[in-house]
């Protein structure tokens, strides 16, 4: 059905993209990308480096797709098969109290202050847990009330997703709490570029803890499979969107033809490249060429890439923190505490006192270097190693 409206939707999106460039030129920017990223002083190399490094990491995605094909028992994997879970669901049930206990046990590496504030949040009811009549769906953490603690709204149903969501929102809560505590009001807020680092780092640490405590192989497979699907969708899929967005903007800026047909070919070529269509990894059927037409993020002017940068940087921080903790336990560091955690806290306490790129660099990760991408790929490969170890039994 989107094919029927390909021309109309294409004209609409092309007009939006061209409008981005008009506004950028009027403000003396070289490109729409430079204009969009300048709000937080983010160099365009962060965006271009993201696309370059994720393209280098495509063999890791292809390994995952081949693993999924094997686990589903398929001779051929199609793009639509990606929406089928590669693992059988494990029944993991948690009361609110049990969920709180799991999170407290999963995050002590972040330090005594962090855990103390979490306990205060649980004890003093900072969280509206349960679904109710008229309550909105989903979850969010609101930390904008500077003089009081943050609040979390969510809908607890007692499953793994509820637990993961709570850990995620608590990351935002702690980010807001510590920034409010350490910064004056004008600098207490923080940009979207760093916001999801705090939340997804908690998810990484929770995943490590749950996998280490899994009672059965089925439970461990369920956890690892879910984690890999998250990385596929947030890392590779979002970057494929970012690459498409970049390409259509470049065509508009170079006065090249830009319409629905051009966009469909561009999008299809990118998706085939990412999912290994020509290498026989995953068949990307022709109708996927029109998937771009119903993705609203392409009208947000270079927004979607931040989903990917956040999870890459948070994964890098998680790897640095857990590796330093292992060395600490084994007595290799010769110090009393985890310096990687101290570095990471520069983001949590920094608010908007510095540009996000500078905060991330001070915290020990260079957003323009290959290292965070290599750490993210390493973590994804380690998860696949664990799955294959179980399958080989």
Secondary structure, 3 states (H helix, E strand, C coil): CCCCCHHHHHHHHHHHHHHHHHHHHHCCCCCHHHHHHHHHCCCHHHHHHHHHHHHHCHHHHHHHHHHHHHHHCCCCCEHHHHHCCCCCCCCCCCCHHHHHHHHHHHCHHHCHHHHHHHHHHHHCCCEECCCCCCCCCCCEEECCCCCCCCEEECCCCCCHHHHHHHHHHHHHHHHHHHHHHHCCHHHHCCCHHHHHHHHHHHHHHHHHHHHHHCCCHHHHHHHHHHHHHHHHHHHHHHHHHHHHHHHHHHHHHCCCCCCHHHHHHHHHHHHHHHCCCCCCCCECCHHHHHHHHHCHHHHCCCCCHHHHHHHHHHHHHHHHHHHHHHHHHCCCCCCCCCHHHHHHHHHHCCCCCCCHHHHHHHCCCCCCCCHHHHHHHHHHHHHHHHHHHHHCC
